[in-house]
Amino acid sequence: MADEDGDFPPVPLRRRLFIALLAVATAVTLFMMMLERIGAPEIPRPPPPAGPSVCAEGQLSRCLGGKAEVIVVPAPAAAPASAGSVR
């Protein structure tokens, strides 16, 4: 079996720093290219959803933030306590 230390010479510190710097610079460049999108077509935005619009000045109903009509039903009368439930 061959000696693993003798197969390849060690990489000098300056070369390792250069490779690390080149990797970081490449990653930053790719990240910035994804953010900037130079020359790419604009991303289409979806249209606003159909539905009620925001209330105009003085509008009170049929809009977001307006008053809603509520029907209030009176509470049912309390049932009388049965004689068997009293202890």
N, C-alpha and C positions, 0 to 999 in steps of 0.2 A: 504494500500500500504506500502511495506517495505521501511525502510530508506536505501537509496543507499549507504551512507557512512558506515553503519554498516554491510553491506553484506560481503565485502571483506576488509581485513586489507590493509593498504597502503604498497606499495612496497618500501623497504629501498633504499636510494640513492646508496649505494654500489652495490646492486643487479641490479638496473637500469643501472648503468655504466658498470657492467659486461655483461649484455644482449646487450647493445649497442656495446661494444668492440667485443663481440662474433659475432654479425651481421656484423660488418665491416671486421673482420678477415675472415669470411666466404665469403663475397663478393670479397675481394681481392684474396683469394685462388682460387675461381671459375674463376675470370678474368685471373689470371696468368695461370691456367690450360688450358683455351681456347687459350691463346697466345702461350704457349710452345708446346702443343699437344704432350706430352711425350707418346711414344708407339703407336701413331696413324700413319697410312700410310701417305706417302707424298702426298700432293695435286698435282694431275696431271696438268701440264701446257699445254695450248693449243699450237699446232704447229704454227710457224710463218706463216702469210698469204702468199699464193702463189702470185706472181706478180714480178714486176721488182725489181732487187736487187740494192744495193748501188753501185755507180760508182767505178770501179777499177781504179788504177793509169793510167792516160792517156785516159780513156774511156770517150767519149763525148756524146754518144747518147744511147738510149734504156736502161737507168738506172735512178735511183732516183738522181736528182741533175744535170743531163746532159742537154744539149741544145736540145730544141724542134724546129723543123722546122715549120715556120709560113708563111702562104701565105698572103701577104698584097694586098688588093684590093684598088685601088685608089678611093677616095671619088667622088661621083657624082658631076657634075657641078652645080653651084648655079642657081636656076631658076630665070629668069629675073623678076623684080618687075612689076606687072601689073599696068596699068594706073589708075585703079579704087581704088587701095589701097593707093595711095599717097594723103595726106590731105593738 
